[in-house]
Amino acid sequence: MAHDDELPALRASAFFPSLTVTKSPLRDSWEPLADCLAGAIEGKPLGTLQRLGSYSFIERNSVATV
């Protein structure tokens, strides 16, 4: 298993066996992260700052199926 199938230098599909991954591009996290940091600096409660981003699950040969 690996996280983030969007790293250009490391392709999870190139491993043997090809790795099962979650796909959640890092580039999509910068704006929510900046909003969280700004909110924390402003003193907003941490519980209100948490965000769940979108992701995909890509099953490949690194997991066994029953």
CORZI-V402361 format. One record per backbone hydrogen bond with DSSP energy under -0.5 kcal/mol. NH is the residue of the N-H (numbers start at 1). CO is the residue of the C=O. E is the energy in kcal/mol with one decimal. If there is no record, write none. Layout:
nh->[NH;NH]
co->[CO;CO]
e->[E;E]
This chain:
nh->[2;4;7;8;10;11;12;14;15;19;21;22;23;24;28;29;30;33;34;35;36;37;38;39;40;41;42;43;44;48;49;49;50;53;56;58;58;59;62;63]
co->[20;22;4;6;7;9;10;11;12;12;58;2;56;22;25;26;27;29;30;31;32;33;34;35;36;37;38;40;39;45;45;46;46;51;23;21;56;57;18;60]
e->[-1.7;-1.9;-0.7;-0.6;-0.8;-0.5;-0.7;-1.8;-1.0;-2.3;-2.2;-1.4;-3.1;-0.6;-1.5;-2.0;-0.5;-2.1;-2.5;-2.4;-2.3;-2.5;-2.6;-2.3;-2.4;-2.4;-1.9;-1.0;-2.6;-1.6;-0.5;-1.3;-0.8;-0.6;-1.7;-3.0;-0.5;-0.6;-1.2;-1.2]
